[in-house]
Amino acid sequence: MNAPTPRDAAIATVRRYFDAFNAGDRAAMLALLADDVVHDVNQGGRELGREAFRAFLARMDRCYRERLEDLVVMASDDGRRAAAEFTVQGEYLAADAGLPPARGQRYVLPAGAFLALDADGRISRVTTYYNLADWIAQVS
């Protein structure tokens, strides 16, 4: 059996990351990240490091219940860049700072993520995009 190509290895890593998200396995997600991961928050700032990402996930888990469906993952031939497109099926559980009040509103939101992988195959950057105005309209 042949070793996976760098592209295939990157796709497998990104799929494991999103599978762990859907399973609520935050430890598995964090284990796939580089210690110095860069996280570009949708329409927000840049956070650095695995501990900042852990805090982000804790806030997300407090405020939202989400499942990602229709996942499609693509990667560059060298396995250093990947992209994912998916649909977020969510429920707004608790008010998040600067956003509308939460009352258990459900939402469906197309989204995407761009990821970089380091030489060790760990995810070194996560940049997520979705239409915040669409989300606000759905929960308002």
C-alpha positions as CSV (number, residue, x, y, z in Angstrom):
1,M,0.0,0.0,0.0
2,N,1.3,3.4,-0.9
3,A,1.8,6.2,1.6
4,P,-0.8,8.9,1.4
5,T,0.1,12.0,-0.7
6,P,0.6,15.3,1.2
7,R,-2.8,16.4,-0.3
8,D,-4.5,13.3,1.0
9,A,-2.9,13.6,4.4
10,A,-4.1,17.2,4.7
11,I,-7.6,16.3,3.7
12,A,-7.6,13.5,6.3
13,T,-6.4,15.9,9.0
14,V,-9.0,18.5,8.2
15,R,-11.8,15.9,8.1
16,R,-10.6,14.6,11.5
17,Y,-10.7,18.2,12.8
18,F,-14.3,18.8,11.6
19,D,-15.4,15.3,12.7
20,A,-14.1,16.0,16.2
21,F,-16.1,19.3,16.1
22,N,-19.3,17.5,15.3
23,A,-18.6,14.9,18.0
24,G,-18.0,17.6,20.6
25,D,-14.5,16.3,21.1
26,R,-12.6,19.5,21.8
27,A,-9.5,17.6,23.0
28,A,-9.2,15.9,19.7
29,M,-9.7,19.2,17.8
30,L,-7.0,20.9,19.9
31,A,-4.6,17.9,19.5
32,L,-4.6,18.6,15.7
33,L,-3.5,22.2,16.2
34,A,0.0,23.5,16.3
35,D,0.9,25.1,19.6
36,D,1.2,28.5,17.9
37,V,-2.0,28.2,15.8
38,V,-3.3,31.4,14.3
39,H,-7.1,31.8,14.5
40,D,-8.7,34.4,12.4
41,V,-12.2,34.8,13.9
42,N,-15.0,35.5,11.4
43,Q,-15.3,39.3,11.0
44,G,-13.2,39.7,14.1
45,G,-9.7,39.7,15.3
46,R,-6.7,37.3,15.2
47,E,-6.0,35.0,18.2
48,L,-2.7,33.2,18.7
49,G,-2.0,29.9,20.3
50,R,-3.8,26.7,21.3
51,E,-4.9,28.1,24.7
52,A,-6.7,31.1,23.0
53,F,-8.4,28.6,20.7
54,R,-9.4,26.5,23.7
55,A,-11.0,29.6,25.3
56,F,-12.8,30.4,22.0
57,L,-14.2,26.9,21.9
58,A,-15.4,27.2,25.5
59,R,-17.3,30.4,24.6
60,M,-18.7,28.8,21.5
61,D,-19.9,25.8,23.4
62,R,-21.6,28.1,26.0
63,C,-23.4,30.2,23.4
64,Y,-24.1,27.8,20.5
65,R,-24.9,24.2,19.6
66,E,-23.7,23.5,16.1
67,R,-23.3,20.7,13.7
68,L,-21.5,21.0,10.4
69,E,-23.1,19.2,7.4
70,D,-22.4,18.9,3.7
71,L,-18.6,19.1,4.4
72,V,-16.4,19.3,1.3
73,V,-12.6,19.5,1.9
74,M,-10.0,20.5,-0.7
75,A,-6.2,20.8,-0.3
76,S,-3.2,21.9,-2.3
77,D,-0.9,19.3,-3.8
78,D,1.8,20.0,-1.2
79,G,-0.7,19.6,1.7
80,R,0.2,23.0,3.2
81,R,-3.2,24.6,2.5
82,A,-6.7,23.4,2.7
83,A,-10.3,24.7,2.4
84,A,-13.6,23.4,3.6
85,E,-17.1,24.4,2.7
86,F,-20.0,23.3,4.9
87,T,-23.5,24.2,6.2
88,V,-23.8,25.1,9.9
89,Q,-27.0,23.8,11.5
90,G,-27.1,25.6,14.8
91,E,-29.0,26.7,17.8
92,Y,-28.3,30.0,19.7
93,L,-28.2,29.0,23.4
94,A,-26.8,32.0,25.3
95,A,-26.2,35.6,24.3
96,D,-22.8,36.2,22.9
97,A,-21.1,39.6,23.5
98,G,-22.4,42.3,21.1
99,L,-24.9,40.0,19.5
100,P,-28.7,39.7,19.8
101,P,-30.3,38.0,22.8
102,A,-30.5,34.2,22.7
103,R,-33.7,32.3,23.0
104,G,-32.8,29.0,21.4
105,Q,-33.2,30.3,17.9
106,R,-32.2,27.9,15.2
107,Y,-30.2,28.9,12.1
108,V,-28.8,27.4,8.9
109,L,-25.8,29.1,7.6
110,P,-23.4,28.4,4.7
111,A,-19.8,28.8,5.8
112,G,-16.2,28.1,4.8
113,A,-12.8,27.7,6.4
114,F,-9.3,28.1,5.1
115,L,-6.6,26.2,6.9
116,A,-2.8,26.0,6.8
117,L,-0.8,23.0,7.9
118,D,2.8,23.0,9.1
119,A,5.5,20.6,8.1
120,D,4.5,18.2,10.9
121,G,0.9,18.0,9.5
122,R,-0.6,20.1,12.3
123,I,-3.1,22.8,11.6
124,S,-1.3,26.1,12.0
125,R,-4.0,28.5,10.9
126,V,-7.8,28.4,10.9
127,T,-9.7,31.2,9.2
128,T,-13.5,30.9,9.2
129,Y,-16.0,32.9,7.1
130,Y,-19.8,33.1,7.2
131,N,-22.3,35.9,6.5
132,L,-22.8,37.5,10.0
133,A,-25.6,39.7,8.7
134,D,-27.5,36.6,7.5
135,W,-26.9,34.9,10.9
136,I,-28.2,38.1,12.7
137,A,-31.3,38.2,10.5
138,Q,-32.0,34.5,11.3
139,V,-31.7,34.9,15.1
140,S,-33.4,38.4,15.4
